[in-house]
Amino acid sequence: MVSYTGINHLAMVTGHMDATIRFWRDLLGMRLVAGLGHPGYRHYFFEISAQDMLAFFEWTGAEPAPDKDHGAPVKGRIAFDHVSIGVSGQEDLWEIKARLEAAGFWASEVVDHGFIHSVYSFDPNNIAIEFSASLPGVDLRVRPVMADTQPSAIASEGAGPQPGHWPQAKPVPKSQRRLHPGYGMRLFGEGGDENQPV
């Protein structure tokens, strides 16, 4: 049986890595734990938790996706590349590869990225998926690495959040705090707003 560990990394797309770093690292506090790249290409990883990361490819000419509510269908430009699902070890990768191929789905060879080994495939909706097993003794969260040959000055500031780039937030007073029921409340027998897709 495969032992899933969560989302290893969710890979998104940006046309402006510096603005992305400012938002994810400096505003939201997610450490920049790895950066790969060269002129015209970058692939940076931000730490979500001890198990999860968010990654961005920077592609010249990439534009932000059009406005879209969460979960709402869309046509045209999108801002999603692939999802990487973490597994406990190497044997899980080989089991997943065998299962995919037995079911008639294409599966890549096991790919060694130096910090993870991965198998790539597509789901029935043609969503690009990756299954990743971390390598023992190699943890970008413990020792962040910047291997971009020409990182920007902002990326070179370091892995941790850099203060002073965003206004100081004021806490929302308790008297103004309200919870609005989302559509997911229907899972628990409550209405939720049917105009909210999630």
N, C-alpha and C positions, 0 to 999 in steps of 0.2 A: 504494500500500500504506500502511495506517495505521501510524504509529509510536507505539506505546504507551510511556509513561514510568513507569508504576507506579500506585500508588493516590494520587490527589491528596488526597482526604480520605475517611475513613470516618465517616459521620454516625450517631451513637448518640443515645440519649435518657436524660435524667436528670430526676428530680424535685427535685434538690438541687444546684444549680450550685456552691455554696461547697464542699461535700464533694468534688465532682468536681475542682475546681481544686486543692484540697489534695492529692488523690491523684495526678493526672496531672502537675501542675506541681511541687508541693513534694516529693512522695514519689518519683515516677519521673523527675523532672528535665526534663519536656517543657515548653518555653516556651509561655506563653499569648500567641499572636501576633495574635489578633483577637477582638473581642467585639462582637456586634450585639445589640440588644435594646431593650426598653421594658417597663414593668410588665406582668407576665403572660407574657412571651416573652423568651427569650435564645437566642443561637446563638454559641458560642465555639469557637475553633480552637486546637489544641495542635500544636506542631511535633514530628513524629516524626523526620524527617531532612531533609536538604536538599531532598528531593523530596516527602516525604509528611507528611500531617497527619491528626489525629484531631479530629473535631468533635462537639459535643454540643448538642442542643436541650434547653432546660429548659422543661418544660411543667408547669403547675400540676396537681397531682393524679397525675402520673406516678409509678408505683411500680416498685421494682426487679423485674427478672424473677425467676421462681422458679429455684431451684438446677437446674443442668443441666450435664452433662459436655460438653466440647467435641465438636462434631459429632454429638451425640445428638439424635434427633428430638424435637420438642416440640409441644404443642398449647396454646392459650391465650395468655397474656400473653408478649410477647417484648421484647427490648431492642435492636432494630435498625431503623434508619430507611432509609438508602440507602448505596450505595457509589459514590464518585466515582473514575473511572478517568482518569488524566492522559493527555493526548495532546500531541504536539509543537507543533501549531499550529492555526490557524483552518481550513485546508483539510481537516484530519483530521475536524473536527466536521461539516463539510458532507458529507464522504464517508460518515461513520457514519450521519448522518441519512438520506441517500439509500439506503444499504444496508438500514437498518431498515424504511423505508417500502416499499422494493421487495419485502421479504420479508413484508409484511403486518403489521408491528409499528407501533404508534403511536410517534411521535417528536415531541418538542416543537419549537418554534421555537428558534433559537439565542438564549440569554438572556445579557444583559450584566450581570454582578454587580459590575463596577467593578475587580475584581482577576482574575477569570476569566470566560471565556465558556463556556457550558454547553449541552448537549443532554440532555434527560431521556427515559427510556423505561422499559420493564419487560421482564424476561426471560420465558421461557416458564413459569417458576414464579411469576410475578407479583412477583419481587424488583425493587424500585425501584432503577434504576441511572442514573448521570449520567456524562457524558463531559465533561472540563474541559480547556480550554487556557488556560494562564497568559498574562497580558498583559505585553508587554515594558515594563520600567521600573516595574512595580508588583509589589513583593514584600513581603508581610506579614511574612516572616521577617526582612527587613532593617529594616523600620520597622513594628513592631507598632502596631496601631490599636485603641483601645477606643471604640466608637461607641454603647455601651449608654447610654441616657439616665439610668439610675439604677443604675450598677454597685454591687455590694456593696463593703464595706470590703476584703474579701479579694481580690476581683478588682482593686481599685484599687491593690493593693500593687505591681503591675508584672508584666512579662512573665516575668522570671526566677524560678527556684525561690527560695522564701523559707525560710531555715533556721529551725530551732528548733521545728518543729511535729510532728516525728516522732522517735522514739528513735533514737539512733545505732546502726546495725547493726554487728554483729561478723562478720568474715569466717568462713565455714564452714571449719574446719580441713581441710587436704588429706586427712588420714586419714579424714575422714567424708564426703568427696565421692564420690558414686556416680552413675553414669548408668544410668537405667532404660530398657530398650528400649521404644519406643512402637510403635504399630501401623504407622506409616510405615516402619519397618525392613523391612516386607515388600516395599517397593519395591526393596530391595537383596538380596532372597533370604534374608533372615533373618526369624525368627518374629515377634517383637513380641507384645505382649499383645493378644489379640483382644477383650478386654473394654474396651480403650481405643479409642474410635472414631477417634482421630487419632494 
